Amino acid sequence: MNEIAIYTTKDGKTRLEVNLKDETVWLTQEKMAVLFGRERSVVTKHLHNIFKSNELSEKSNVQFLHIAGSDKPVKYYNLDVIISVGYRVNSKRGTQFRIWATNVLRDHIVRGYTINEKRLKQQIEHYNDLKNTINIIGSVLERHSLEAPRASGLLKVVADFAYALDVLDAYDHQELEVADTSHRKTEQITYEQAREAINTLRAQYKASEIFGTEKDQSLKGSLANIFQTFGGKELYPSLEEKAANLLYFLVKNHSFVDGNKRIAAFLFLWFLERNKALYRKDGSKRIADNALVAITLMIAESNPKHKDTIVKVVVNLINRKN
């Protein structure tokens, strides 16, 4: 998870939002140009030379981060790269920024350690509570026959919600991953098909004429973004990642005058159905009605900087373990 710090130059004329993540700071090319008072093309040239000469490794010093208001991840450069550019174009400002960044990072790490230490204690307590609960259930099961309704009911609770508890535990420990996903060829929904489906939805629910009326071109963008590639590889390689990101983009882009959440949830379900992932083999729903409502509202209310985590939660609710 990344945070934002504000950097102000000594003359007070320049203020920048600086991302803090992985115990370093991150800036885009555009912000580096502002920081050092140079054209962006100058920064681009020096970045090219830094990586071409192997002074720094591009792979380990560059990250793509999601920012508010942008559907595509943006390239960010860490402190080592920022300082290397600074020495080439404006060493004085580079030195000032390095001193500021070092102090901010030191405070950030100390504060983060304190918070994590407290969180760890809480997690240990929660784990112990859960362990005690399991022990109690085990004791009950030992005293009762499995045919007894009470004992079998307890066993069913543990079995039915074991995966959910695992997901919550991974979320608490910031270890939630994209796993058990499908990498088969995915069928896309075109803009024209989406419009036809929205019109059908409006008629079915006898909604007003403004239901599904688009405010901008973001519907097209949402449908296309889940198939975008970088360096010849898909940014969202699995079916579940595409579906989760589609729901996220549709909800967050707020493309319609009326009916945003209903349309987003509907197109999300339709995308899964077209790709034979909405229902299990026995015909039951892969995602329950209340879960669909919960994740749609969760996305709507979430901070954009938490996008990656929110998407992982959705993926884990629709993957092959469900």
For each residue, the residues with C-beta under 8 A, 3 or more apart:
1: 21 174 305 306 309
2: 19 20 21 26 65 305
3: 19 20 21 108
4: 17 18 19 20
5: 17 18 20 25 104 108
6: 15 16 17 18
7: 15 16 18 35 97 100 101
8: 12 14 15 16
9: 12 13 14 15 35 93 96
10: 96
11: 14
12: 8 9
13: 9
14: 8 9 11 34 35 37
15: 6 7 8 9
16: 6 7 8 27 31 34 35
17: 4 5 6 31
18: 4 5 6 7 25 26 27 31 101 104
19: 2 3 4 25 26 27 65 76
20: 2 3 4 5 24 25 26 104 105 108
21: 1 2 3 24 26 63 65
22: 63 78
23: 105 108 109
24: 20 21 78 79 80 105
25: 5 18 19 20 78 79 82 101 104 105
26: 2 18 19 20 21 63 65 76 77 78 79
27: 16 18 19 31 32 35 76 77 82
28: 31 32 74 75 76 77
29: 32 33 40 43 44 47 75 77
30: 33 34 40
31: 16 17 18 27 28 34 35
32: 27 28 29 35 36 43 77 82 85
33: 29 30 36 37 38 39 40 42 43
34: 14 16 30 31 37
35: 7 9 14 16 27 31 32 82 86 93 97
36: 32 33 43 85 86 89 90 93 94
37: 14 33 34 90 93
38: 33 42 43 89 90
39: 33 42 43
40: 29 30 33 43 44
41: 44 45
42: 33 38 39 45 46 89
43: 29 32 33 36 38 39 40 46 47 85 89
44: 29 40 41 47 48
45: 41 42 48 49
46: 42 43 49 50 84 85 88 89
47: 29 43 44 50 51 77 81 85
48: 44 45 51 52
49: 45 46 52 53
50: 46 47 53 55 56 81 84 85
51: 47 48 54 55 56 57 58
52: 48 49
53: 49 50
54: 51 57
55: 50 51 84
56: 50 51 61 80 81 84
57: 51 54 60 61
58: 51 61 62
59: 62
60: 57
61: 56 57 58 77 78 80 81
62: 58 59 75 76 77 78 81
63: 21 22 26 75 76 78
64: 73 74 75 76 230
65: 2 19 21 26 73 74 76
66: 70 73 74 304 305 307 308
67: 70 74 304 305
68: 304 305
69: 304
70: 66 67 73 74
71: 221 222 225 249 253
72: 225 228
73: 64 65 66 70 235
74: 28 64 65 66 67 70
75: 28 29 62 63 64
76: 19 26 27 28 62 63 64 65
77: 26 27 28 29 32 47 61 62 81 82 85
78: 22 24 25 26 61 62 63 81 82
79: 24 25 26 82 83 98 101 105
80: 24 56 61 83 84
81: 47 50 56 61 62 77 78 84 85
82: 25 27 32 35 77 78 79 85 86 94 97 101
83: 79 80 86 87 94 97 98
84: 46 50 55 56 80 81 87 88
85: 32 36 43 46 47 50 77 81 82 88 89 94
86: 35 36 82 83 89 90 91 93 94 95 97 98
87: 83 84 91 94
88: 46 84 85
89: 36 38 42 43 46 85 86 94
90: 36 37 38 86 93 94
91: 86 87 94 95
92: 95 96
93: 9 35 36 37 86 90 96 97
94: 36 82 83 85 86 87 89 90 91 97 98
95: 86 91 92 98 99
96: 9 10 92 93 99 100
97: 7 35 82 83 86 93 94 100 101
98: 79 83 86 94 95 101 102
99: 95 96 102 103
100: 7 96 97 103 104
101: 7 18 25 79 82 97 98 104 105
102: 98 99 105 106
103: 99 100 106 107
104: 5 18 20 25 100 101 107 108
105: 20 23 24 25 79 101 102 108 109
106: 102 103 109 110
107: 103 104 110 111
108: 3 5 20 23 104 105 111 112
109: 23 105 106 112 113
110: 106 107 113 114
111: 107 108 114 115
112: 108 109 115 116
113: 109 110 116 117
114: 110 111 117 118
115: 111 112 118 119
116: 112 113 119 120
117: 113 114 120 121
118: 114 115 121 122
119: 115 116 122 123
120: 116 117 123 124
121: 117 118 124 125
122: 118 119 125 126
123: 119 120 126 127 172 173
124: 120 121 127 128
125: 121 122 128 129
126: 122 123 129 130 172
127: 123 124 130 131 169
128: 124 125 131 132
129: 125 126 132 133
130: 126 127 133 134 165
131: 127 128 134 135
132: 128 129 135 136
133: 129 130 136 137
134: 130 131 137 138 158
135: 131 132 138 139
136: 132 133 139 140
137: 133 134 140 141 154 155 158
138: 134 135 141 142
139: 135 136 142 143
140: 136 137 143 144 150 151 154
141: 137 138 144 146 151 154 155
142: 138 139
143: 139 140
144: 140 141 148 150 151
145: 148 151
146: 141 151 152 155
147: 151 152
148: 144 145 151 152
149: 152 153
150: 140 144 153 154
151: 140 141 144 145 146 147 148 154 155
152: 146 147 148 149 155 156
153: 149 150 156 157
154: 137 140 141 150 151 157 158
155: 137 141 146 151 152 158 159
156: 152 153 159 160
157: 153 154 160 161
158: 134 137 154 155 161 162
159: 155 156 162
160: 156 157
161: 157 158 164 165
162: 158 159 165 166
163: 166 167 321 322
164: 161 167 168
165: 130 161 162 168 169
166: 162 163 169 170
167: 163 164 170 171 176 313 316 317
168: 164 165 171 172
169: 127 165 166 172 173
170: 166 167 173 175 176 177
171: 167 168 174 176 309 313
172: 123 126 168 169
173: 123 169 170
174: 1 171
175: 170
176: 167 170 171 309 312 313 316
177: 170 312
178: 181 238 240 241 312 315 316
179: 316 319
180: 319 320 321
181: 178 238 239 240 241 315 319 320
182: 238 239 240 277 320
183: 237 238 239
184: 239
185:
186: 227 239 242 275
187: 274 275
188: 223 227
189: 193 194 197 223 267 270 271 274
190: 193 194 223
191: 194 195 219 220 223
192: 195 196
193: 189 190 196 197
194: 189 190 191 197 198 219 223 267
195: 191 192 198 199
196: 192 193 199 200
197: 189 193 194 200 201 266 267 270
198: 194 195 201 202 212 259 263 266 267
199: 195 196 202 203 212
200: 196 197 203 204
201: 197 198 204 205 207 211 212 259 262 263 266
202: 198 199 205 207 211 212 259
203: 199 200 206
204: 200 201
205: 201 202 211 262
206: 203
207: 201 202 211 212 258 259
208: 211 258
209: 213
210: 213 257 258
211: 201 202 205 207 208 256 258 259
212: 198 199 201 202 207 256 258 259 263
213: 209 210 256 257 258
214: 217 218 219 255 256 257
215: 218 254 255 256 257
216: 255
217: 214 220 221
218: 214 215 221 222 249 253 254 255
219: 191 194 214 222 223 250 253 255 256
220: 191 217 223 224
221: 71 217 218 224 225 249 253
222: 71 218 219 225 226 246 249 250 253 255
223: 188 189 190 191 194 219 220 226 246
224: 220 221 227 228
225: 71 72 221 222 228 245 249
226: 222 223 236 241 242 243 245 246 249
227: 186 188 224 234 236 242
228: 72 224 225 234 235 236
229: 232 233 234 235
230: 64 233 235
231:
232: 229
233: 229 230 237
234: 227 228 229 237
235: 73 228 229 230
236: 226 227 228 241 242 245
237: 183 233 234 241
238: 178 181 182 183 241 242 315
239: 181 182 183 184 186 242 243 275 277
240: 178 181 182 243 244 277 315 318 319
241: 178 181 226 236 237 238 244 245 311 315
242: 186 226 227 236 238 239 245 246 271
243: 226 239 240 246 247 268 271 272 275 277 314 318
244: 240 241 247 248 311 312 314 315 318
245: 225 226 236 241 242 248 249 311
246: 222 223 226 242 243 249 250 267 268 271
247: 243 244 250 251 264 265 268 295 296 299 314
248: 244 245 251 252 299 307 310 311 314
249: 71 218 221 222 225 226 245 246 252 253
250: 219 222 246 247 253 255 260 263 264 267 268
251: 247 248 254 260 261 264 296 299 300
252: 248 249 299 300 304
253: 71 218 219 221 222 249 250
254: 215 218 251 260
255: 214 215 216 218 219 222 250 260 263
256: 211 212 213 214 215 219 259 260 263
257: 210 213 214 215
258: 207 208 210 211 212 213
259: 198 201 202 207 211 212 256 262 263
260: 250 251 254 255 256 263 264
261: 251 264 265 296 297 300
262: 201 205 259 265 266
263: 198 201 212 250 255 256 259 260 266 267
264: 247 250 251 260 261 267 268 296
265: 247 261 262 268 269 292 293 296
266: 197 198 201 262 263 269 270
267: 189 194 197 198 246 250 263 264 270 271
268: 243 246 247 250 264 265 271 272 292
269: 265 266 272 273 278 292
270: 189 197 266 267 273 274
271: 189 242 243 246 267 268 274 275
272: 243 268 269 275 277 278 286 318
273: 269 270 276 277 278 279
274: 187 189 270 271
275: 186 187 239 243 271 272
276: 273
277: 182 239 240 243 272 273 286 318
278: 269 272 273 285 286 287
279: 273 283 284 285 286
280: 283 284 285 286 322
281:
282:
283: 279 280
284: 279 280
285: 278 279 280 288 289
286: 272 277 278 279 280 318 322
287: 278 291 292 317 318 322
288: 285 291 292
289: 285 292 293
290: 293 294
291: 287 288 294 295 317
292: 265 268 269 287 288 289 295 296
293: 265 289 290 296 297
294: 290 291 297 298
295: 247 291 292 298 299 313 314 317
296: 247 251 261 264 265 292 293 299 300
297: 261 293 294 300 301
298: 294 295 301 302 310 313
299: 247 248 251 252 295 296 302 310 314
300: 251 252 261 296 297
301: 297 298
302: 298 299 306 307 310
303: 306
304: 66 67 68 69 252 307
305: 1 2 66 67 68
306: 1 302 303 309 310
307: 66 248 302 304 310 311
308: 66 311 312
309: 1 171 176 306 312 313
310: 248 298 299 302 306 307 313 314
311: 241 244 245 248 307 308 314 315
312: 176 177 178 244 308 309 315 316
313: 167 171 176 295 298 309 310 316 317
314: 243 244 247 248 295 299 310 311 317 318
315: 178 181 238 240 241 244 311 312 318 319
316: 167 176 178 179 312 313 319 321
317: 167 287 291 295 313 314 322
318: 240 243 244 272 277 286 287 314 315 322
319: 179 180 181 240 315 316 322
320: 180 181 182
321: 163 180 316
322: 163 280 286 287 317 318 319
